[in-house]
């Protein structure tokens, strides 16, 4: 990853501006506005303990839907699932290595301590008692974004640049908005997945942008292996 934005408490700094963006997106959702952002945030929030599968597992499920929808044979299925599995594994290793190399604080800490919003919190994984969750590891880059970028790069190679599909992973869930969403490409899915971490309140925009770039690089490395 490239270096994150320099830390600053100056209200005119890009760091402060990005923190304010995340805070405002969450605040609007709490006020009952921006239903689309709320839908996107909850649709991609695959890291609530005992409720959803993992962010990496989500991309395995997306891969399975693509294979089923194209009636892929066993040989195709083996290659796709092996490539995506390797991609998300390597994505996790690289993302967490970068997280602890840069060790950037989460939006919740910055917004509460530097922006004067002491009671502010994410809207991720409500536990029923009014408490919300923020992952207990550094923010930069986003794990979601890295997983998505890596998987999308592999899946695009296997299915094409304009593979349209509807993701039904959370269809009929009642705990959150799991209504299926439709996409024109895997890149579009990855971009929305990375963006979803802003309105849910656990990432800055720089986290998601750097993560996509890192994930795409990981996916390209996997694609270059001698698969045929």
ROMAR-158642 format. One record per atom (N, C-alpha, C): residue in three letters; x, y, z. Coordinates in steps of 0.2 Angstrom, whole numbers, plus 2048, in hexadecimal, padded with zeros to 3 digits. Layout:
<nodes>
ALAXYZ ...
</nodes>
This chain:
<nodes>
UNK8047FA800 UNK800800800 UNK804806800 UNK80280B7FD UNK8058127FE UNK804814805 UNK807819807 UNK80681C80E UNK7FF81F80F UNK7FC81E815 UNK7F6821816 UNK7F6829816 UNK7F182C817 UNK7F1833818 UNK7F583581E UNK7F883A81E UNK7FC83C825 UNK7F683E82A UNK7F783C830 UNK7F383D835 UNK7F3844837 UNK7ED847838 UNK7EC84E839 UNK7E584F83D UNK7E5854841 UNK7DF856845 UNK7DC85D842 UNK7E085F83D UNK7DE86683A UNK7D8865836 UNK7D3869837 UNK7CC868834 UNK7CD86882C UNK7D286B829 UNK7D386C822 UNK7D786781F UNK7D9862823 UNK7DE85D821 UNK7D985781D UNK7DC854819 UNK7D984E816 UNK7D784981A UNK7DB84781F UNK7D9842824 UNK7D3844828 UNK7D284A82A UNK7CC84D82E UNK7C684D829 UNK7C784F823 UNK7C284F81E UNK7BF84881D UNK7C384381D UNK7C183C81C UNK7BE839822 UNK7C083B828 UNK7BD83982E UNK7B683C82E UNK7B584282C UNK7AF84682C UNK7AA842827 UNK7AC840822 UNK7A883D81D UNK7A5836820 UNK7A9832823 UNK7A782C826 UNK7A282E82C UNK7A3832830 UNK79F834835 UNK798837833 UNK79883B82D UNK79283D82A UNK78E838827 UNK791833824 UNK78D82E821 UNK78982A826 UNK78D82882C UNK78A824831 UNK784829834 UNK78582F835 UNK780833839 UNK77A834834 UNK77B83482E UNK77583582A UNK77182E82A UNK77482982A UNK77182282A UNK76D822831 UNK770824836 UNK76D82483D UNK76782883D UNK76782E839 UNK761832838 UNK75C830834 UNK75C82A831 UNK75782782D UNK758829825 UNK75E82C824 UNK75F82E81D UNK764829819 UNK76582A813 UNK76982680F UNK76881E80F UNK76281C80E UNK76181580E UNK76681180A UNK768814804 UNK76C810800 UNK77380F803 UNK775814807 UNK77C81280A UNK77B80D810 UNK77580E813 UNK774809819 UNK773802816 UNK770801810 UNK76F7FB80D UNK7767F880B UNK77A7FC808 UNK7817FA806 UNK7857F880C UNK7857FC811 UNK7897FB817 UNK7877F481A UNK7817F381B UNK77F7EC81E UNK77F7E6819 UNK77E7E8813 UNK77F7E280E UNK7867DF80E UNK78B7E380F UNK7927E180E UNK7957E0815 UNK7927E181A UNK7957E0821 UNK7957D9823 UNK79A7D5820 UNK79B7CE821 UNK7A07CC827 UNK79F7D082C UNK7A47CE832 UNK7A17CF839 UNK79A7CE839 UNK7977CE83F UNK7977C7842 UNK79A7C6848 UNK79B7BF84B UNK7947BB84C UNK7957B584A UNK78F7B084A UNK7897B2846 UNK78A7B7842 UNK7847BA83E UNK7857B9836 UNK78B7BA834 UNK78C7BA82D UNK7937B682C UNK7947B4825 UNK79B7B1824 UNK7A07B7824 UNK7A67B5823 UNK7AC7BA823 UNK7AC7BE81C UNK7AF7C481C UNK7B07C8816 UNK7B37C3810 UNK7B87BF812 UNK7BB7BB80D UNK7B67B680B UNK7B37B380F UNK7AE7AE80E UNK7A87B0809 UNK7A77B780A UNK7A27BA806 UNK7A47B97FE UNK7AA7BA7FD UNK7AC7BA7F6 UNK7AC7B27F3 UNK7AD7AE7F8 UNK7AD7A77F6 UNK7A57A57F4 UNK7A17A87F8 UNK79A7A77F6 UNK7987AB7F0 UNK79A7B17EF UNK7997B47E8 UNK79C7B07E2 UNK7A27AD7E3 UNK7A57A97DE UNK7A07A37DD UNK79D7A07E2 UNK79979A7E1 UNK79379C7DD UNK7907A27DF UNK78A7A47DB UNK78C7A57D3 UNK7927A87D2 UNK7947A97CB UNK7947A27C7 UNK79779D7CB UNK7987977C8 UNK7927937C7 UNK78D7947CB UNK7877917CB UNK7837947C5 UNK78379A7C5 UNK77F79E7C0 UNK78179D7B8 UNK78879A7B8 UNK78A7997B1 UNK78B7917B0 UNK78878D7B4 UNK7887867B4 UNK78F7847B2 UNK7947867B6 UNK79B7857B5 UNK79C77D7B7 UNK7A177A7B3 UNK7A37737B4 UNK7A87737BA UNK7A976D7BC UNK7AE76C7C2 UNK7B576F7C1 UNK7B776E7BB UNK7BE7717BA UNK7BE7787BB UNK7B977C7B8 UNK7B97837B9 UNK7B87857C0 UNK7B47817C3 UNK7B27837CA UNK7B87827CF UNK7BC77D7CD UNK7C277C7D1 UNK7C77827D1 UNK7C87847CB UNK7CD7897C9 UNK7CA7907CC UNK7C47917CB UNK7C17987CE UNK7C27987D6 UNK7BF7927D9 UNK7BF7927E0 UNK7C77927E3 UNK7CB78F7E0 UNK7D278F7E2 UNK7D57967E1 UNK7D47997DC UNK7D77A07DB UNK7D47A57DF UNK7CD7A57E0 UNK7CA7A97E5 UNK7CD7A87EC UNK7CD7A27EE UNK7CF7A07F5 UNK7D77A27F6 UNK7DB7A17F1 UNK7E27A47F2 UNK7E27AB7F2 UNK7DE7AF7EE UNK7DE7B67EE UNK7DC7B97F4 UNK7D67B67F7 UNK7D47B97FD UNK7D97B8803 UNK7DC7B2803 UNK7E17B0808 UNK7E77B5808 UNK7EA7B6802 UNK7EF7BA801 UNK7ED7C2803 UNK7E77C3801 UNK7E47CA802 UNK7E47CB80A UNK7E27C780E UNK7E27C7815 UNK7E97C8818 UNK7EE7C4815 UNK7F57C5818 UNK7F87CC816 UNK7F77CE810 UNK7F97D480E UNK7F67DA812 UNK7EF7DA812 UNK7EC7DF815 UNK7EE7E081D UNK7EE7DA820 UNK7EF7DB828 UNK7F77DD829 UNK7FB7DB824 UNK8027DD825 UNK8027E4824 UNK7FF7E781F UNK7FF7EE81E UNK7FB7F2824 UNK7F67EF827 UNK7F27F282C UNK7F77F3832 UNK7FB7EE834 UNK8007EF83A UNK8067F3838 UNK8077F3832 UNK80D7F8830 UNK80C7FF831 UNK80580182F UNK80380882F UNK80080A836 UNK7FC805838 UNK7F980683F UNK7F580C840 UNK7F080D83B UNK7EC81383B UNK7E681283F UNK7E4817843 UNK7DE816848 UNK7D8816844 UNK7D3813847 UNK7CC812844 UNK7C8819844 UNK7C381A840 UNK7BF820840 UNK7BC821846 UNK7BA81C84A UNK7B681D850 UNK7BA821855 UNK7C181F855 UNK7C582285A UNK7C7829858 UNK7C882A852 UNK7C9831850 UNK7C3836851 UNK7BD83384E UNK7B783784F UNK7B5839856 UNK7B683485A UNK7B4835861 UNK7B983A865 UNK7C0839863 UNK7C583D867 UNK7C7843864 UNK7C784385D UNK7CA84985A UNK7C484E857 UNK7BE84B856 UNK7B984F853 UNK7B4851858 UNK7B484F85E UNK7B0851863 UNK7A984E863 UNK7A8848860 UNK7A2844860 UNK7A383E864 UNK7A383F86B UNK7A483A870 UNK7A083486F UNK79A83586E UNK79582F86E UNK79582C867 UNK79982E862 UNK79882B85B UNK79A82485B UNK797820857 UNK799819856 UNK79781784F UNK79A81184D UNK79880E846 UNK79180C847 UNK78F809841 UNK788805841 UNK7897FE840 UNK78F7FC841 UNK7917F583F UNK78F7F0845 UNK78C7EA843 UNK78A7E5847 UNK7877E784E UNK7817EA84E UNK77E7EC854 UNK77D7E5858 UNK77E7E685F UNK77D7E0863 UNK7767DF867 UNK7727E4865 UNK76B7E4868 UNK76B7E886E UNK7707EA871 UNK7707EF877 UNK7727F6875 UNK7727F786F UNK7747FE86D UNK77C7FF86C UNK7807FA86D UNK7877FA86C UNK7887F8864 UNK78E7FA862 UNK7907F985B UNK7977F785B UNK79A7F4855 UNK7A07F1855 UNK7A57F5850 UNK7AB7F5852 UNK7B07F784D UNK7B67F284E UNK7B87EF849 UNK7BE7EA849 UNK7C47ED84D UNK7C77E8851 UNK7CC7EA856 UNK7D37E9853 UNK7D47EC84D UNK7DA7EC84A UNK7DB7F2845 UNK7E17F4843 UNK7E17FB83F UNK7DD7FB839 UNK7DC801837 UNK7D7803832 UNK7DA80282B UNK7E080482A UNK7E3805823 UNK7E77FF821 UNK7E67FC81B UNK7E07FC817 UNK7DA7F8819 UNK7D57F9816 UNK7CF7F5817 UNK7D07EE815 UNK7CE7E981A UNK7CE7E2818 UNK7C97E0813 UNK7C37E3814 UNK7BD7E280F UNK7BF7E4808 UNK7C27EA808 UNK7C47EC801 UNK7CA7E87FE UNK7CE7E6802 UNK7D47E27FF UNK7D17DB7FD UNK7CD7D8801 UNK7CA7D17FF UNK7C67D27F9 UNK7C27D77F8 UNK7BE7D87F3 UNK7C27DA7EC UNK7C77DE7ED UNK7CB7DF7E7 UNK7CE7D97E4 UNK7D17D57E9 UNK7D57CF7E7 UNK7D07CA7E3 UNK7CA7C97E6 UNK7C57C47E4 UNK7C37C77DD UNK7C17CD7DC UNK7BE7D07D6 UNK7C37D07D1 UNK7C97D07D2 UNK7CF7D07CD UNK7CF7C97CA UNK7CE7C47CE UNK7CE7BD7CC UNK7C87BB7C8 UNK7C27BD7CB UNK7BC7BB7C8 UNK7BB7BF7C2 UNK7BD7C57C1 UNK7BD7C87BA UNK7C17C47B5 UNK7C77C27B7 UNK7CA7BE7B2 UNK7C77B87B0 UNK7C37B57B5 UNK7C07AE7B3 UNK7B97AF7B0 UNK7B67B57B1 UNK7AF7B67AF UNK7AE7BC7AA UNK7B37C07A9 UNK7B27C67A5 UNK7B17CC7A8 UNK7B27D27A5 UNK7B27D87A7 UNK7AB7DB7A8 UNK7A67D77A5 UNK79F7DA7A6 UNK79A7D47A8 UNK79C7D17AD UNK7987CB7B0 UNK7937CE7B5 UNK78D7CE7B3 UNK7887D17B7 UNK7857CB7BB UNK7847CD7C2 UNK7817C87C6 UNK77D7CC7CC UNK7797C87CF UNK7757CB7D5 UNK7787C67DB UNK77A7CA7E0 UNK77D7C67E6 UNK7777C57EA UNK7767BF7EC UNK7717BD7F0 UNK7737BA7F6 UNK7797BB7F8 UNK77C7B87FE UNK7787B9805 UNK7757BF805 UNK7717C080C UNK7697C180A UNK7677BE805 UNK7607BE803 UNK75C7BB809 UNK7577BF80B UNK7527BD810 UNK7547BE817 UNK75A7C1818 UNK75C7C281F UNK7587C7822 UNK7567C7828 UNK7527CC82C UNK7567D0831 UNK75C7CE832 UNK7607D2837 UNK7637D8835 UNK7647D882E UNK7677DE82B UNK7647DE824 UNK7667E4820 UNK7637E4819 UNK7677E0814 UNK7657DA813 UNK7687D580F UNK7657D4808 UNK7617D9806 UNK75D7D9800 UNK7637D87FA UNK7627D47F5 UNK7677D37F0 UNK7687D97EC UNK76E7DA7EA UNK7707E07E6 UNK7747DD7E0 UNK7737E17DA UNK7757DF7D4 UNK77B7E37D1 UNK77F7E07CE UNK7857E37CB UNK7877E27C4 UNK78B7E67C1 UNK78D7E57BA UNK7937E27B9 UNK7977E17BF UNK79E7DE7BE UNK7A07DD7C5 UNK7A57D97C6 UNK7A87D77CC UNK7AC7DD7CF UNK7AF7E27CA UNK7B27E87CD UNK7AD7EC7D0 UNK7A77ED7CD UNK7A27F17D0 UNK7A07EE7D7 UNK7A07E87D8 UNK79F7E57DF UNK7A47E67E3 UNK7AA7E67E1 UNK7B07E77E6 UNK7B07EE7E8 UNK7AF7F37E3 UNK7AF7FA7E5 UNK7A97FC7EA UNK7A37F97E9 UNK79E7FA7EE UNK7A07F77F5 UNK7A27F17F5 UNK7A47ED7FB UNK7A97F27FF UNK7AE7F47FB UNK7B37F97FF UNK7B07FF801 UNK7AC8027FD UNK7A8808800 UNK7A4807806 UNK7A1801806 UNK79C80080B UNK79F801812 UNK7A5801813 UNK7A880281A UNK7A880981C UNK7A780E818 UNK7A681581A UNK79F81681D UNK79A81481A UNK79381681D UNK792811823 UNK79580C824 UNK79480882A UNK79980A830 UNK79E80F82E UNK7A1813833 UNK7A8810836 UNK7AB80B832 UNK7B1808835 UNK7B7809830 UNK7B680D82B UNK7BC80F827 UNK7BC816824 UNK7C2818823 UNK7C381F81F UNK7C381D817 UNK7C2822813 UNK7C282180C UNK7C981E80A UNK7CE82180D UNK7D581F80B UNK7D681780C UNK7D3814811 UNK7D380D812 UNK7D180980D UNK7CB80B80A UNK7C7807805 UNK7CB8087FE UNK7CD80E7FD UNK7D180F7F6 UNK7D780B7F6 UNK7DB80C7FB UNK7E28087FC UNK7E08007FC UNK7DB7FE7FF UNK7DA7F77FF UNK7D87F47F8 UNK7D47F87F4 UNK7D27F57EE UNK7D97F57E9 UNK7DD7FA7EA UNK7E37FA7E6 UNK7E77F47E8 UNK7E87F37EE UNK7EC7ED7F1 UNK7E97E67EF UNK7E27E67EF UNK7DF7E07ED UNK7DF7DE7E6 UNK7DF7E37E2 UNK7E07E27DB UNK7E67DF7D9 UNK7EB7E27DD UNK7F27DF7DB UNK7F37D87DE UNK7F07D67E3 UNK7F07CF7E6 UNK7ED7CB7E1 UNK7E77CD7DE UNK7E37C97D9 UNK7E77C87D3 UNK7EB7CD7D1 UNK7EF7CC7CB UNK7F47C77CC UNK7F77C77D2 UNK7FD7C27D3 UNK7FA7BB7D3 UNK7F47BA7D5 UNK7F17B37D5 UNK7F07B17CE UNK7ED7B67CA UNK7EB7B57C3 UNK7F27B27BF UNK7F77B57C1 UNK7FD7B37BD UNK8007AD7BF UNK7FE7A97C4 UNK8007A27C5 UNK7FE79E7C0 UNK8027987BF UNK8017947B9 UNK7FB78F7BA UNK7F57927B9 UNK7EF78E7BA UNK7ED7897B5 UNK7EF78A7AF UNK7ED7867A9 UNK7F37817A8 
</nodes>
